[in-house]
Structure formats: C-alpha cells, structure tokens
C-alpha cells in the first residue's frame, strides 16, 4: 500500500487495515520460520506497510 493510498483512508479504515497488515506479517513470519519463503522480500514490504499505516494513525492522533 502506497502512502498516497494511506492518506485517502479514514481513521476507522486505517485501523482495520493495520490489523489485517499485522496479521498478514505475522503469518508470513511464521511461514518463513517453518520453511523459507520463495520471495523473502515480502516480509520487508509487509513490515513497511504496517509502519506506514501506524505512522499515519499516530500523525492523525497528534493533530
């Protein structure tokens, strides 16, 4: 998810997306621990998505 897509969403939508992204990241980590992923770069991308969403939520809370 790109930053421009994150900025367009409401706070409720972002909270839902954050939960989904965190769950997806956890699932990828577990799958990678059991047997190596075909594309381990997915982990990095998912981690950055979680960070983008969390950063936007924090920014909106501070405003």
MOPAC internal coordinates of N, CA, C and O (Angstrom, degrees):
PM7 1SCF
backbone

  N    0.0000 0     0.00 0     0.00 0    0    0    0
  C    1.4383 1     0.00 0     0.00 0    1    0    0
  C    1.5289 1   108.23 1     0.00 0    2    1    0
  O    1.2310 1   121.12 1   -49.50 1    3    2    1
  N    1.3058 1   115.47 1   130.50 1    3    2    1
  C    1.4596 1   120.76 1  -178.43 1    5    3    2
  C    1.5268 1   110.37 1   -84.07 1    6    5    3
  O    1.2310 1   120.84 1   -20.01 1    7    6    5
  N    1.3167 1   116.01 1   159.99 1    7    6    5
  C    1.4582 1   121.59 1  -179.83 1    9    7    6
  C    1.5223 1   111.50 1   -61.01 1   10    9    7
  O    1.2310 1   119.94 1   143.05 1   11   10    9
  N    1.3237 1   117.72 1   -36.95 1   11   10    9
  C    1.4618 1   120.35 1   179.49 1   13   11   10
  C    1.5283 1   110.90 1   -63.94 1   14   13   11
  O    1.2310 1   120.26 1   145.12 1   15   14   13
  N    1.3351 1   117.11 1   -34.88 1   15   14   13
  C    1.4659 1   120.89 1   177.34 1   17   15   14
  C    1.5265 1   110.58 1   -70.05 1   18   17   15
  O    1.2310 1   120.51 1   143.94 1   19   18   17
  N    1.3107 1   116.63 1   -36.06 1   19   18   17
  C    1.4568 1   121.03 1  -179.78 1   21   19   18
  C    1.5209 1   110.23 1   -66.28 1   22   21   19
  O    1.2310 1   120.04 1   138.18 1   23   22   21
  N    1.3209 1   117.52 1   -41.82 1   23   22   21
  C    1.4640 1   121.52 1  -177.62 1   25   23   22
  C    1.5202 1   112.61 1   -65.62 1   26   25   23
  O    1.2310 1   119.86 1   153.30 1   27   26   25
  N    1.3214 1   117.87 1   -26.70 1   27   26   25
  C    1.4619 1   121.72 1  -177.08 1   29   27   26
  C    1.5253 1   112.85 1   -77.97 1   30   29   27
  O    1.2310 1   119.53 1   160.93 1   31   30   29
  N    1.3116 1   118.51 1   -19.07 1   31   30   29
  C    1.4621 1   122.11 1  -173.95 1   33   31   30
  C    1.5214 1   111.60 1   -86.12 1   34   33   31
  O    1.2310 1   121.38 1   -23.74 1   35   34   33
  N    1.3364 1   114.96 1   156.26 1   35   34   33
  C    1.4640 1   120.66 1   177.21 1   37   35   34
  C    1.5256 1   109.80 1   -80.37 1   38   37   35
  O    1.2310 1   120.89 1    -9.35 1   39   38   37
  N    1.3153 1   115.91 1   170.65 1   39   38   37
  C    1.4579 1   120.81 1  -178.31 1   41   39   38
  C    1.5283 1   110.48 1   -63.49 1   42   41   39
  O    1.2310 1   119.94 1   137.81 1   43   42   41
  N    1.3218 1   117.72 1   -42.19 1   43   42   41
  C    1.4686 1   121.14 1   179.78 1   45   43   42
  C    1.5257 1   110.95 1   -62.62 1   46   45   43
  O    1.2310 1   120.76 1   137.40 1   47   46   45
  N    1.3247 1   116.15 1   -42.60 1   47   46   45
  C    1.4664 1   120.26 1   178.25 1   49   47   46
  C    1.5264 1   110.91 1   -64.11 1   50   49   47
  O    1.2310 1   120.73 1   140.12 1   51   50   49
  N    1.3288 1   116.21 1   -39.88 1   51   50   49
  C    1.4632 1   120.14 1   179.31 1   53   51   50
  C    1.5215 1   111.65 1   -65.15 1   54   53   51
  O    1.2310 1   120.40 1   141.66 1   55   54   53
  N    1.3174 1   116.85 1   -38.34 1   55   54   53
  C    1.4586 1   119.30 1   178.72 1   57   55   54
  C    1.5236 1   110.94 1   -65.00 1   58   57   55
  O    1.2310 1   120.32 1   139.68 1   59   58   57
  N    1.3318 1   117.00 1   -40.32 1   59   58   57
  C    1.4597 1   120.90 1   176.42 1   61   59   58
  C    1.5316 1   110.88 1   -63.86 1   62   61   59
  O    1.2310 1   120.92 1   134.93 1   63   62   61
  N    1.3277 1   115.84 1   -45.07 1   63   62   61
  C    1.4639 1   120.68 1   179.86 1   65   63   62
  C    1.5278 1   111.15 1   -62.68 1   66   65   63
  O    1.2310 1   120.44 1   142.80 1   67   66   65
  N    1.3387 1   116.76 1   -37.20 1   67   66   65
  C    1.4612 1   120.79 1   179.46 1   69   67   66
  C    1.5283 1   110.47 1   -63.77 1   70   69   67
  O    1.2310 1   120.66 1   136.64 1   71   70   69
  N    1.3110 1   116.35 1   -43.36 1   71   70   69
  C    1.4696 1   119.75 1   179.06 1   73   71   70
  C    1.5211 1   110.35 1   -63.01 1   74   73   71
  O    1.2310 1   120.39 1   135.72 1   75   74   73
  N    1.3351 1   116.86 1   -44.28 1   75   74   73
  C    1.4712 1   120.96 1   178.88 1   77   75   74
  C    1.5276 1   111.00 1   -62.74 1   78   77   75
  O    1.2310 1   120.46 1   135.56 1   79   78   77
  N    1.3331 1   116.73 1   -44.44 1   79   78   77
  C    1.4598 1   121.13 1  -177.51 1   81   79   78
  C    1.5296 1   110.88 1   -65.93 1   82   81   79
  O    1.2310 1   120.34 1   139.27 1   83   82   81
  N    1.3301 1   116.95 1   -40.73 1   83   82   81
  C    1.4580 1   119.96 1   178.80 1   85   83   82
  C    1.5291 1   110.77 1   -65.36 1   86   85   83
  O    1.2310 1   120.48 1   138.94 1   87   86   85
  N    1.3295 1   116.70 1   -41.06 1   87   86   85
  C    1.4590 1   120.27 1   178.86 1   89   87   86
  C    1.5298 1   110.41 1   -64.51 1   90   89   87
  O    1.2310 1   120.78 1   137.84 1   91   90   89
  N    1.3188 1   116.10 1   -42.16 1   91   90   89
  C    1.4533 1   120.82 1   179.37 1   93   91   90
  C    1.5270 1   111.05 1   -63.69 1   94   93   91
  O    1.2310 1   120.50 1   138.35 1   95   94   93
  N    1.3212 1   116.64 1   -41.65 1   95   94   93
  C    1.4651 1   120.99 1   179.01 1   97   95   94
  C    1.5217 1   110.53 1   -63.63 1   98   97   95
  O    1.2310 1   120.57 1   136.54 1   99   98   97
  N    1.3180 1   116.51 1   -43.46 1   99   98   97
  C    1.4619 1   120.54 1   179.14 1  101   99   98
  C    1.5245 1   110.84 1   -62.27 1  102  101   99
  O    1.2310 1   120.58 1   136.54 1  103  102  101
  N    1.3369 1   116.50 1   -43.46 1  103  102  101
  C    1.4616 1   120.56 1   178.56 1  105  103  102
  C    1.5255 1   111.26 1   -61.63 1  106  105  103
  O    1.2310 1   120.54 1   137.96 1  107  106  105
  N    1.3367 1   116.57 1   -42.04 1  107  106  105
  C    1.4616 1   119.84 1   178.08 1  109  107  106
  C    1.5302 1   111.50 1   -62.91 1  110  109  107
  O    1.2310 1   120.58 1   138.21 1  111  110  109
  N    1.3280 1   116.51 1   -41.79 1  111  110  109
  C    1.4658 1   120.39 1   179.44 1  113  111  110
  C    1.5236 1   111.18 1   -62.43 1  114  113  111
  O    1.2310 1   120.87 1   137.44 1  115  114  113
  N    1.3212 1   115.94 1   -42.56 1  115  114  113
  C    1.4655 1   119.78 1   179.58 1  117  115  114
  C    1.5261 1   110.72 1   -65.39 1  118  117  115
  O    1.2310 1   120.68 1   137.06 1  119  118  117
  N    1.3256 1   116.30 1   -42.94 1  119  118  117
  C    1.4642 1   120.23 1   179.27 1  121  119  118
  C    1.5225 1   110.46 1   -63.51 1  122  121  119
  O    1.2310 1   120.39 1   142.43 1  123  122  121
  N    1.3102 1   116.87 1   -37.57 1  123  122  121
  C    1.4655 1   121.12 1  -179.54 1  125  123  122
  C    1.5293 1   110.74 1   -70.18 1  126  125  123
  O    1.2310 1   120.38 1   147.42 1  127  126  125
  N    1.3245 1   116.87 1   -32.58 1  127  126  125
  C    1.4607 1   120.32 1   179.21 1  129  127  126
  C    1.5278 1   111.11 1   -69.89 1  130  129  127
  O    1.2310 1   120.89 1   145.08 1  131  130  129
  N    1.3185 1   115.91 1   -34.92 1  131  130  129
  C    1.4637 1   120.17 1  -179.00 1  133  131  130
  C    1.5208 1   110.91 1   -74.75 1  134  133  131
  O    1.2310 1   121.41 1   127.32 1  135  134  133
  N    1.3165 1   114.91 1   -52.68 1  135  134  133
  C    1.4659 1   119.74 1   175.83 1  137  135  134
  C    1.5179 1   107.41 1  -145.67 1  138  137  135
  O    1.2310 1   119.83 1   -39.53 1  139  138  137
  N    1.3124 1   117.94 1   140.47 1  139  138  137
  C    1.4662 1   120.55 1  -175.03 1  141  139  138
  C    1.5312 1   112.71 1   -56.35 1  142  141  139
  O    1.2310 1   121.64 1   -41.44 1  143  142  141
  N    1.3190 1   114.48 1   138.56 1  143  142  141
  C    1.4606 1   120.08 1   177.18 1  145  143  142
  C    1.5225 1   109.81 1   -70.13 1  146  145  143
  O    1.2310 1   121.23 1   -28.08 1  147  146  145
  N    1.3142 1   115.25 1   151.92 1  147  146  145
  C    1.4601 1   119.99 1   176.82 1  149  147  146
  C    1.5289 1   110.02 1   -65.98 1  150  149  147
  O    1.2310 1   121.11 1   143.09 1  151  150  149
  N    1.3456 1   115.48 1   -36.91 1  151  150  149
  C    1.4570 1   120.74 1   179.57 1  153  151  150
  C    1.5391 1   108.68 1  -129.09 1  154  153  151
  O    1.2310 1   119.42 1   -90.53 1  155  154  153
  N    1.3333 1   118.72 1    89.47 1  155  154  153
  C    1.4639 1   120.57 1  -176.90 1  157  155  154
  C    1.5290 1   114.20 1   -68.65 1  158  157  155
  O    1.2310 1   119.93 1   170.37 1  159  158  157
  N    1.3199 1   117.73 1    -9.63 1  159  158  157
  C    1.4626 1   120.99 1   176.84 1  161  159  158
  C    1.5315 1   110.20 1   -66.70 1  162  161  159
  O    1.2310 1   120.27 1   160.83 1  163  162  161
  N    1.3287 1   117.09 1   -19.17 1  163  162  161
  C    1.4625 1   121.49 1   176.72 1  165  163  162
  C    1.5265 1   110.46 1   -57.89 1  166  165  163
  O    1.2310 1   120.41 1   143.98 1  167  166  165
  N    1.3178 1   116.81 1   -36.02 1  167  166  165
  C    1.4653 1   120.80 1   179.34 1  169  167  166
  C    1.5312 1   110.50 1   -60.12 1  170  169  167
  O    1.2310 1   120.86 1   133.19 1  171  170  169
  N    1.3037 1   115.95 1   -46.81 1  171  170  169
  C    1.4664 1   120.47 1  -179.31 1  173  171  170
  C    1.5222 1   111.17 1   -62.81 1  174  173  171
  O    1.2310 1   120.60 1   135.35 1  175  174  173
  N    1.3128 1   116.46 1   -44.65 1  175  174  173
  C    1.4606 1   120.67 1   179.94 1  177  175  174
  C    1.5174 1   112.23 1   -62.39 1  178  177  175
  O    1.2310 1   120.49 1   137.54 1  179  178  177
  N    1.3139 1   116.67 1   -42.46 1  179  178  177
  C    1.4674 1   120.30 1  -179.64 1  181  179  178
  C    1.5199 1   110.88 1   -68.22 1  182  181  179
  O    1.2310 1   120.50 1   141.40 1  183  182  181
  N    1.3372 1   116.66 1   -38.60 1  183  182  181
  C    1.4712 1   120.64 1   177.72 1  185  183  182
  C    1.5273 1   110.40 1   -62.63 1  186  185  183
  O    1.2310 1   120.35 1   139.93 1  187  186  185
  N    1.3189 1   116.93 1   -40.07 1  187  186  185
  C    1.4672 1   120.34 1   179.50 1  189  187  186
  C    1.5242 1   111.16 1   -68.84 1  190  189  187
  O    1.2310 1   120.23 1   145.28 1  191  190  189
  N    1.3220 1   117.17 1   -34.72 1  191  190  189
  C    1.4628 1   120.69 1   177.30 1  193  191  190
  C    1.5276 1   109.93 1   -63.56 1  194  193  191
  O    1.2310 1   120.65 1   135.52 1  195  194  193
  N    1.3237 1   116.37 1   -44.48 1  195  194  193
  C    1.4678 1   120.66 1   177.85 1  197  195  194
  C    1.5287 1   109.34 1   -59.59 1  198  197  195
  O    1.2310 1   120.18 1   136.52 1  199  198  197
  N    1.3048 1   117.27 1   -43.48 1  199  198  197
  C    1.4683 1   121.15 1  -179.28 1  201  199  198
  C    1.5212 1   111.71 1   -65.31 1  202  201  199
  O    1.2310 1   119.99 1   139.23 1  203  202  201
  N    1.3246 1   117.62 1   -40.77 1  203  202  201
  C    1.4715 1   120.48 1   178.96 1  205  203  202
  C    1.5179 1   111.28 1   -60.79 1  206  205  203
  O    1.2310 1   120.80 1   133.94 1  207  206  205
  N    1.3189 1   116.08 1   -46.06 1  207  206  205
  C    1.4563 1   120.29 1  -178.03 1  209  207  206
  C    1.5244 1   110.38 1   -67.03 1  210  209  207
  O    1.2310 1   120.11 1   135.23 1  211  210  209
  N    1.3263 1   117.40 1   -44.77 1  211  210  209
  C    1.4603 1   120.93 1  -179.80 1  213  211  210
  C    1.5206 1   111.09 1   -63.13 1  214  213  211
  O    1.2310 1   120.16 1   141.23 1  215  214  213
  N    1.3083 1   117.31 1   -38.77 1  215  214  213
  C    1.4651 1   121.41 1   178.97 1  217  215  214
  C    1.5231 1   111.07 1   -64.28 1  218  217  215
  O    1.2310 1   120.50 1   136.43 1  219  218  217
  N    1.3164 1   116.65 1   -43.57 1  219  218  217
  C    1.4662 1   120.70 1   179.67 1  221  219  218
  C    1.5268 1   110.59 1   -64.80 1  222  221  219
  O    1.2310 1   119.73 1   139.74 1  223  222  221
  N    1.3244 1   118.12 1   -40.26 1  223  222  221
  C    1.4653 1   120.65 1   178.18 1  225  223  222
  C    1.5241 1   110.85 1   -64.01 1  226  225  223
  O    1.2310 1   120.34 1   137.43 1  227  226  225
  N    1.3227 1   116.95 1   -42.57 1  227  226  225
  C    1.4617 1   120.61 1   178.85 1  229  227  226
  C    1.5302 1   110.37 1   -64.53 1  230  229  227
  O    1.2310 1   120.35 1   138.89 1  231  230  229
  N    1.3193 1   116.94 1   -41.11 1  231  230  229
  C    1.4641 1   121.52 1   179.98 1  233  231  230
  C    1.5232 1   110.69 1   -61.67 1  234  233  231
  O    1.2310 1   120.86 1   139.01 1  235  234  233
  N    1.3265 1   115.96 1   -40.99 1  235  234  233
  C    1.4655 1   119.79 1  -179.44 1  237  235  234
  C    1.5317 1   111.15 1   -70.59 1  238  237  235
  O    1.2310 1   119.83 1   145.79 1  239  238  237
  N    1.3166 1   117.93 1   -34.21 1  239  238  237
  C    1.4644 1   120.85 1   178.09 1  241  239  238
  C    1.5289 1   111.30 1   -65.26 1  242  241  239
  O    1.2310 1   120.65 1   144.62 1  243  242  241
  N    1.3215 1   116.36 1   -35.38 1  243  242  241
  C    1.4607 1   120.49 1  -177.21 1  245  243  242
  C    1.5179 1   113.27 1   -78.28 1  246  245  243
  O    1.2310 1   120.00 1   165.88 1  247  246  245
  N    1.2961 1   117.61 1   -14.12 1  247  246  245
  C    1.4736 1   119.99 1  -179.08 1  249  247  246
  C    1.5094 1   111.86 1   -82.86 1  250  249  247
  O    1.2310 1   120.10 1   180.00 1  251  250  249

